């Protein structure tokens, strides 16, 4: 009987504390939500670089060309260039293999970096 009374008392105290915290925070929360809504409603101009200036006047790099920066930095080169999906896959390959495939991942990075960067620039203009 005493245990049930203790549980009911604890639940009542927690409910009261939660209600008081909610009443104290709700005006601040509403103000924060309104501020976020105002920020999201403002139009932000997005710069649109010209497709022709970005990729059309350049020939694609040869397949399997060497990139020294990618050879030294490995998957982190991809992260620095904004190719986070490549970085995640390469880092996961290294981690899941326990580091055994690290030399092969670094070799892949050195050999495919130029082509992957070109495809990334070209994919920004993709229609689908």
N, C-alpha and C positions, 0 to 999 in steps of 0.2 A: 504494500500500500504506500509506503514511504517512497519507494523507488518511482512509482507512477506519479506521485505528487511532485517529485523532483524533476521528472521529465517534463511534466506539464508546466511547471514553474520556469524551467530553462527555456522551453519553446516560447512561452509568453514573453519572457525577458528579451529573447533574441528577436521576436517579432516586433516588440515595442522599439527596440534599438534600431532595427531596420527601418521602421516607419519614420522615426525621428531623423535618421540620416537622410532618408529620401526627401523628407520635407525641407531639410536644410540645403540639400544639394539641388533640388529641382529648379529653383530660379536661376542658379548658375548654369545648370545644364541647358535650360531653355535659351539662355543668352548665348551660350556656346553654339548651340544648334542653329540659332538665327544668324550668327556671324558666319558659320560655315556655309549656310544656304546663300547668304549674300556673296560670299567669295566665289561659290560655284556658279552663281548666276551671271557674274561679270564675264564678258567675252575676252578671251586672251588671243591676241593675234599669233598665229602659228606661221613661222617663216616657211615659205615653200620654195626651196631651191629649184632651179631649172633642171629638168631631166636631161636635156641636151648637154648642159654644162657639166653634169655629174657623170654620166656614163656613155653618152652617145659618141663623143669624140675620142674616146679611149678604146683601144683594142683590149680585149680580155687578156689577162696574163697567161703565159703558157702553162699548161697543166704540169704539175709537179715541179714548180720552180722553188728555189731555196730562199728562205727568209731568215736572216740572221737574228733579228729581234725575236721572232717566234721560236727560233732554235734555243735561245738563251732563256726566255721567259716561259716557254711551254704553254700550258693552258691559260696562264695569267695574261698572255698577250691577247687571247680572245676576249677575256673579261675587260681588258683595257680598251679594246676596240668596240665594245658594245655587243659582242656576240655571246651573250650570256648562256644561250642554249648549248652552244658548242662547249663553252667552259664547263657547264654542268655535266654534260656527257663525258667529257675527257677526265674531269676530276673524279667522277663516279667510277670510271674505268680504273683509274689509279687506285682509288680507295678500296674498291671491291676486289681487286686483284692483290691487295696487300703490298702494292708497290712493285710487283713483278713486271707489270706491263708499262711502267713509267718510261723506260728508254724508248719503247715503241710509240708511246703517246707523244713524247718530245720529238721524235723523228717525224711523226705525222704532222705535228704542229709546224715544224720547220718546212716541210715539203708542201703542205696544203694551205698554208696561211694566206698567201696572195690570192689564190683562187677562191677561198672562202670569203675573204674580204670583198672581192669583186662581186660575188654572188649576193652578198648582203647588201651592197650598194644598189645592185640591180633590183633586188627583191623589194626595196623600199618603194619602187614605182610599179609594183605588180598590180594588176587589175583584180586579182582574186585573193 
